[in-house]
Amino acid sequence: MAIEIKVPTVGESINEVTLTKWIKNDGDWVERDEVIAELESEKATFEINAEQAGILHTKANIDDTLEIGQIVAEIDDKATKPAGAASAAEAKPVPAPEPKKETPKAEATPTPQPEKTTEEKKAVPSAEAPKATPLAAAIIADKKVDVSKAVGSGSHGKLTRNDVLNILSHPGRLPENELFSRNEESKKMSPLRRTISRRLVEAKNGTAMLTTFNEVDMSPIMDIRKKYKEAFKKTHDVGLGFMSFFAKACCFALQEWPAVNARLDGESLVYHDYVDISIAVSAPKGLVVPVIRNAESLSMAELEKAVIDLATKARESKLTIEEMTGGTFTITNGGVFGSLLSTPILNIPQSAILGMHNIVERPVVVNGKIEIRPMMYVALSYDHRVIDGRESVSFLVRVKQLLENPEQLLFGKDPVKTLLEL
C-alpha cells in the first residue's frame, strides 16, 4: 500500500496552503526524509519531506490551493530502487583535501579606487551581455549603451549595428521588450501577499495612525564603524552595521517610554517589560517581519547576528511561523533602497514602527557654522489611541540623542553625568 503524504498542520489559524514548488518530480526515487516540495501559507514557506524511501507519485500541481490534511503525494515504498538512483549519502560530494599551509607573504595594501559613475559602469561590458559585431561594439563603446539585456538579431545572437541604433532611437524602453507591446499578464496573489494586503488595509483603516519625524546626524556612528569595524568583525565574526545601533537605541527609549512598546487589547492596554523587535525584511515572495526576542538583553554582536540570521532565512524562505509571530515594536529600513523619507504603516497589533532612511550628506548648522554632515531622516508612525504626542515625540528625540551620542548606548545614560551622579 502506498504511503500518503499530507499537508501538515502549520498553525492554529491556518486552514489552507499553496503548493509553490516540487523539489522532486513525479516518478522520481526519493530517500526517507528527503525534501520533496515547498508549501506556502499566509505566514511562511515550509517544506515537506518523504516519510519513506520509494517512488514518488504527485497528487497536486504547482499553485494549487490545498487544505490541511489533504494528500499532496504518495510514495510507493515497495518499488525497487532504480539502478541509477544514488542515495542521499552516496550523493554527498567527497571533500577536497586541504591545501598545504604556507607562510603568508606580506601584501601591499591596495589603493582604494574611486567609485565609477553610472555612465562608466554602463560603458563596461557585462559578462552576460551578448556579443556584438565590430561596428556595433564601436557604437556601444562610443555612446555608452547598456546592452546587457539586449537580444541580437545577427548570426549566433550577435548584436548588429541596426540593433544598437534601434536601442538608441527608443530611449526609455528596455532592450528586451518588443516595440509597441500591449501584453498583459495576470498572476494569482500568493497567500503571503494576500495576508500582507489584508493587514496593511486593516492597519490603515483600524488605527488612529499618525507619523512624527526627526533627523539624525550619523557622523558619530559612522566614525565608530570606520574605526572599529575590522576589530569587531575579527572578534565577533560578524559585520558591524547600522541596525544594531538603532535596535539598541530603541530598546533604551522603549523602556523609558513604555507606551510606545504597548498594544491595545479590546479596552485594555498591554504593557511589556521586554522588547521584541520586529525587523522588516524584503523577501523574494513579499515583505516579512521576523522577530528578535528580548532585544534589550542582547549585545551589539548578538543583535547583528540575529539580524543576519533572520534576513538570510527570509531570503531563503526558511522562516518559521514562530519566528514571525509576536513582536512589540518594528524597525523598517527603506534607506537600503534609496528612500529619503516615508511614513511606515503600523505592524498591528503593535502601536509603533520606526522608519530608517537613506543617509545623505547635507549642509547643517553646527555651533553657528554650516557644515556638511551625513544626515538621516527618521519617522515614527504610531497609534494615537495608545500613544500621545508627547510620548511619541519624546521617544523619537531620545532615539536621536542616543544615536548622536553612542557612548550612552552602554547603559542608556551620559557617562560623565553618571559619574558625577547628576
Secondary structure, DSSP 8 states (H G I E B T S, - for coil): --EEEE-----TT--EEEEEEESS-TT-EE-TT-EEEEEE-SS-EEEEE-SSSEEEEE-S-TT-EEETT-EEEEEETTS---TT---HHHHS-------------------------HHHHHHS--TTS--B-HHHHHHHHHHT---TT----SGGG-B-HHHHHHHHTSTTS-TTS-TT----------HHHHHHHHHHHHHHHHS-EEEEEEEEE-HHHHHHHHHHHHHHHHHHSS---SHHHHHHHHHHHHHHSGGGG-EEETTEEE--SS--EEE-EEETTEEE--EETTGGG--HHHHHHHHHHHHHHHHTT---TGGGS--SEEEEEGGGGT-S-------TTBSEEEEE--EEEEEEEETTEEEEEEEEEEEEEEETTTS-HHHHHHHHHHHHHHHHSGGGGGTSS-HHHHHTT-
